[in-house]
C-alpha cells in the first residue's frame, strides 16, 4: 500500500490564521461621561482631582480605550490627562472605541511579523477567523507581506481565491 502524502504540507504553502494576531491583552474602557458635571460639562478642577486620586494601577498591563458615551464636548486636554496618568501603567492607550483599540493592537502584531520568513513565499490567509475587523486585519496583513511574497491567496488550501501574484520581471 502506498504511503499517504500530505500534498498541502509538501506544496510549500505558508498558511496564516488571522486569529494568531488577535489581541492577547485584557481590554478595558474608561468612559469620561462619569466625570461630567450634571452630564454636560467637564470641570477642570474636579477632573484634575479625579486624575490625582484615581487608582490607575487597576489598568496595569491592560489595553485601555478612552471615550465619552455622553453627547458632550470633552476638551482634548481631558483625554491627554487620562492618557498621561496611564502612561507608566497601561500596556496600550488609545482614544476611541474598543474596535479602534483592537485594530491598533492587530496592526502592531502584524507589523511585528519577521518578513524574512515569507521571502518569495506562497501565502494562504485563512478565511474564517475569530478576530475583530477581519477586513482591516486582512488588508493590513496584505500590505505588510505583499512586497516580499510571491503570492497571496485567501481561503483554505483546497479552495483559494487568488489575491496577489508578483509579476515576473
C-alpha positions as CSV (number, residue, x, y, z in Angstrom):
1,X,0.0,0.0,0.0
2,X,1.3,3.4,-0.9
3,X,2.1,6.0,1.8
4,X,-0.4,8.8,2.2
5,X,1.2,12.1,1.5
6,X,0.1,15.5,2.7
7,X,0.1,17.4,-0.6
8,X,-0.6,20.7,1.2
9,X,2.3,20.3,3.5
10,X,4.6,19.3,0.6
11,X,3.4,22.3,-1.5
12,X,5.4,24.9,0.4
13,X,2.3,27.0,1.0
14,X,2.5,29.1,4.1
15,X,-0.8,29.2,5.9
16,X,-1.6,32.2,8.1
17,X,-4.5,32.4,10.6
18,X,-5.6,35.9,11.5
19,X,-6.5,34.6,14.9
20,X,-2.8,34.5,15.6
21,X,-2.8,38.3,15.6
22,X,-5.8,38.7,17.8
23,X,-5.0,40.8,20.9
24,X,-3.9,38.7,23.8
25,X,-4.1,41.5,26.4
26,X,-7.0,42.5,28.6
27,X,-9.0,45.3,27.1
28,X,-10.9,47.9,29.2
29,X,-12.5,51.3,28.6
30,X,-12.6,54.5,30.6
31,X,-15.8,56.5,30.0
32,X,-15.3,60.2,30.7
33,X,-19.0,60.7,30.9
34,X,-18.8,59.7,34.6
35,X,-16.6,62.8,35.2
36,X,-19.0,65.3,33.6
37,X,-20.8,67.8,35.9
38,X,-24.5,67.2,35.5
39,X,-23.7,65.1,32.5
40,X,-22.9,68.2,30.4
41,X,-19.5,69.7,31.0
42,X,-16.2,68.9,32.5
43,X,-15.0,71.0,35.4
44,X,-11.2,71.2,35.2
45,X,-10.6,71.4,38.9
46,X,-12.8,68.4,39.7
47,X,-11.3,66.4,36.8
48,X,-7.8,67.1,37.9
49,X,-8.7,65.9,41.4
50,X,-10.1,62.7,39.9
51,X,-6.9,62.2,37.9
52,X,-4.8,62.7,41.0
53,X,-6.9,60.5,43.3
54,X,-7.9,57.7,40.9
55,X,-6.1,54.3,41.4
56,X,-4.5,53.9,38.0
57,X,-2.9,50.6,39.0
58,X,-6.1,48.7,38.1
59,X,-5.1,49.3,34.5
60,X,-1.7,47.7,34.8
61,X,-0.6,45.8,31.7
62,X,-4.1,46.3,30.1
63,X,-5.0,47.9,26.9
64,X,-7.2,50.9,27.5
65,X,-9.6,52.9,25.3
66,X,-10.7,56.3,26.4
67,X,-14.1,57.5,25.3
68,X,-17.1,59.6,26.3
69,X,-20.6,58.0,25.9
70,X,-22.4,61.2,26.7
71,X,-23.3,63.7,24.0
72,X,-21.0,66.4,25.4
73,X,-18.0,68.3,24.2
74,X,-15.0,67.0,26.1
75,X,-11.8,69.1,25.7
76,X,-8.8,67.4,24.2
77,X,-6.7,68.0,27.2
78,X,-9.0,65.7,29.2
79,X,-8.1,62.8,27.0
80,X,-4.4,63.8,27.3
81,X,-4.6,63.9,31.1
82,X,-6.0,60.4,31.3
83,X,-3.5,59.0,28.8
84,X,-0.7,60.7,30.8
85,X,-1.9,59.1,34.0
86,X,-1.9,55.7,32.3
87,X,1.5,56.1,30.6
88,X,3.5,54.1,33.0
89,X,0.8,51.6,33.9
90,X,-1.2,50.5,30.9
91,X,0.2,48.4,28.1
92,X,-1.6,50.5,25.4
93,X,-3.8,53.5,25.4
94,X,-6.0,54.9,22.6
95,X,-8.8,57.4,22.3
96,X,-11.8,55.9,20.6
97,X,-13.8,52.8,20.7
98,X,-12.9,49.2,21.7
99,X,-12.7,48.4,18.0
100,X,-10.2,51.2,17.4
101,X,-8.0,49.8,20.2
102,X,-8.3,46.2,18.8
103,X,-7.4,47.5,15.3
104,X,-4.3,49.2,16.7
105,X,-3.3,46.0,18.6
106,X,-3.8,43.9,15.5
107,X,-1.8,46.3,13.3
108,X,1.1,46.2,15.8
109,X,1.1,42.4,15.9
110,X,1.0,42.2,12.1
111,X,3.7,44.8,11.6
112,X,5.9,42.9,14.0
113,X,6.0,39.9,11.7
114,X,9.5,39.0,10.6
115,X,9.3,39.3,6.8
116,X,12.3,37.1,6.1
117,X,10.3,34.0,6.9
118,X,8.0,35.0,4.0
119,X,10.5,35.9,1.3
120,X,9.3,34.6,-2.0
121,X,6.7,32.5,-0.3
122,X,3.2,31.5,-1.3
123,X,0.8,32.6,1.5
124,X,-2.7,31.5,2.2
125,X,-4.7,33.7,4.6
126,X,-7.2,31.5,6.4
127,X,-10.7,32.6,5.5
128,X,-12.6,32.1,8.8
129,X,-11.0,33.7,11.8
130,X,-12.4,34.9,15.1
131,X,-10.9,38.4,15.0
132,X,-12.3,41.9,15.3
133,X,-12.5,43.7,12.0
134,X,-11.3,40.9,9.8
135,X,-11.3,43.0,6.7
136,X,-9.0,45.5,8.4
137,X,-6.7,42.7,9.6
138,X,-6.6,41.1,6.1
139,X,-5.7,44.4,4.4
140,X,-3.1,45.2,7.0
141,X,-1.5,41.7,6.5
142,X,-1.7,42.1,2.7
143,X,0.1,45.4,2.7
144,X,2.8,44.1,5.1
145,X,3.5,41.0,3.1
146,X,2.9,42.0,-0.5
147,X,6.4,43.4,-1.0
148,X,8.2,40.2,-0.2
149,X,5.9,37.2,-1.1
150,X,5.4,35.5,-4.4
151,X,1.7,35.2,-4.0
152,X,-1.2,35.7,-1.5
153,X,-4.3,33.7,-1.6
154,X,-7.4,33.8,0.6
155,X,-9.3,30.7,1.9
156,X,-8.2,27.2,2.6
157,X,-5.6,25.1,0.6
158,X,-8.4,23.1,-1.1
159,X,-10.3,26.3,-2.2
160,X,-8.4,29.6,-2.5
161,X,-9.1,32.9,-4.1
162,X,-6.0,34.5,-5.6
163,X,-5.4,38.0,-4.3
164,X,-1.9,38.9,-5.4
165,X,0.7,37.4,-7.6
166,X,4.1,39.0,-8.2
167,X,4.8,39.6,-11.9
168,X,8.0,38.2,-13.2
169,X,10.4,40.9,-14.2
